Amino acid sequence: MSLGSLQGLGNILFSVFFIILVVNLLGLLPGTFRISSHFLFSMSLGVPLWFALLLIRFRKFPITKFGSYIGTGIPISLGPPIGACEIIRTIMRPLALGLRLAANILAGHVITSLVANCLMYVVLSGRVSILIFGLISFGLFLFEGAVCAIQAYVFILLLRVYIQEYPV
């Protein structure tokens, strides 16, 4: 890989990281639409990048790429099942990447909503423990903000690992 292509890839990965981070953090604001918890959002970021990588790799080295799915030194009878398993593994990677991001963000939003509903119940009932639930809610909000940043970082980190596995 040339230095120019590494810099271009770094710019793309940084842009995707920033998009995921901003959308995740905006989803924490009350009354906003939480787009980052939808599977289609994360798939629209991961699949095109992964698919472009595979297309470039197949275009430059078609025989080598197909050969890497089967491997060397195995019996001929095991070639097709092992190749099918490797192709399924390759297809499942961006799906797992997107599902992981959406599920973790959705879980955090659900927990935040449940704590906020509990806080509203406590506030409306006039109990003395409003301060305790307020501190818990604020701490959970800070924790969820950190999770948003970590999820954006892990998404890019896994995408980078997948890219390094198939050098162009």
Secondary structure, DSSP 8 states (H G I E B T S, - for coil): --HHHHHHHHHHHHHHHHHHHHHHHHTTSTT---GGGSHHHHHHHHHHHHHHHHHHHHHH-HHHHHHHHH-SSS-GGGHHHHHHHHHHHHHHHHHHHHHHHHHHHHHHHHHHHHHHHHHHHHHHHT-TTHHHHHHHHHHHHHHHHHHHHHHHHHHHHHHHHHHHHS--
